[in-house]
Amino acid sequence: MFKSVVIFIGPPGVGKGTQASLLADAFSIPKFATGDLLREALKNNTPLGIEAKTYMDSGKLVPDQLVLDLIKGKIAKIPNGIGFILDGFPRTLHQAEGLDVILSSLCHNVGLAIEFSMDEEERIVRLTGRRLCPNCQRTYHILFAPPKKDSLCDYCSVELVQRADDNEDVIRKRSVIYWETTKPLLEYYRQKNILMKVDASSSIENVFSRIKQIFSELN
Ligand SMILES: [Zn+2]
């Protein structure tokens, strides 16, 4: 049984979400991604969800404290002695420090931070090749998972589209910001001696084996 909190760190396109799902299933532990928590709070119209909506509607970032409160609500329901995965949170040093305060108040602690590393050019190829069916939301990749017929959804025959976020200029600009905020975060966990780096450019199976290996060495 895995008892502590695991943090997944990495930019979009490195496959963190896929690995978080695999790991959560393999060890029967919960996983949380802040995007999912926000969507859930909005859908259920919780007080935090309503507050988050006011920021999102005015195009502002949801403040760290609100996200931390959302996570706190989830963690409070997890029995002590059971670990969980945070996928893509914290993103900044400030959030990491806030998270530690919450965790210690609930008798949890971060036991492992995994950095998903990938060559930047490879990550761009992965992201810019993604296509989406606007009708059924199925996803494709022009190199790795192409549709049967040129640029048409296999199921709906609708023309596939590219998300605005998957544009190369957008990715490169965000990457600069990502590294500015992530370097201090990585340093924070490195100093605590709990940072492990995983080569995310390998296959899903290989990356997962590596993560399981790290886990078995911890327990
Ligand atoms: Zn479709």
Residues whose N, C-alpha, C, O or C-beta is under 5 A from the ligand:
A	BS01	ZN	C133 N135 C136 C153 Y155 C156
